[in-house]
Amino acid sequence: MSRWMFRITALACAASVILGTAPVEAADAAKGKVAFVKHGCWQCHGNEGQGSLITSNNKVLAPDPLPYEAFAAFVRSTNRAMPPYSEQVLPNEDLADIHAYLQSIPKGRDAKSIPLLNQ
């Protein structure tokens, strides 16, 4: 595990205990897709979390998003290109639903399984 990922994971665990950002048990991927659009996540991360070449960060969120605790800690406390989203702006329920939506996005097909790409 890289130092960066270790630090994010440690921060996430501490933040989840302090801030109470444990995932909502009944997170809903369909509601998460709506919240992803409503809160403007798609503008930098693409419609399905695939990233965007238009923005400088081009952060890919799906498939395989960060574990919820790390995801929530980053969204709440980031000081990078993405502004932090407080609970007043992005409620915990919406955040959990967005995470569920990102988890629901299937992995793309392997290029070897696409005939046109193998010609």
C-alpha positions, -999 to +999 in steps of 0.1 A: +000+000+000+014+034-010+021+060+017-005+082+001-032+055+003-022+046+038-025+082+049-059+086+033-071+054+049-058+065+083-074+099+079-107+084+068-109+060+098-102+089+122-126+112+104-154+086+104-151+082+142-149+119+149-174+131+123-198+102+124-196+096+086-203+059+086-222+049+055-260+047+056-271+011+057-298+016+030-277+037+005-295+038-028-276+038-061-306+052-081-308+082-056-270+084-058-271+089-095-295+118-091-274+133-063-243+129-084-259+151-111-276+175-086-244+183-067-224+187-099-200+158-095-204+149-131-188+182-142-153+171-132-157+133-128-179+125-159-214+111-160-203+077-146-173+087-126-149+079-154-131+112-152-130+141-177-102+153-199-118+188-198-109+193-161-073+194-148-079+169-121-094+141-143-101+120-112-116+086-119-141+075-093-156+044-108-155+015-110-139+006-077-143+039-057-124+044-025-138+027+006-167+048+020-148+061+049-119+073+028-143+087+002-163+106+028-132+120+045-118+132+013-151+149+002-155+166+035-120+178+040-102+181+007-079+211+002-070+202-034-086+212-067-120+200-054-137+221-028-147+204+004-184+197+007-198+202+041-228+183+054-250+214+049-242+213+012-240+175+007-260+156+033-245+123+046-274+104+031-267+119-004-230+112+000-237+075+009-261+073-021-234+087-044-209+061-031-235+034-037-240+047-073-203+047-079-201+011-066-229+001-089-211+011-121-198-020-138-163-024-150-158-018-187-152-048-210-117-060-216-104-046-249-095-082-259-132-091-258-141-064-284-135-079-319-131-046-337-102-036-314-084-069-321-082-065-359 
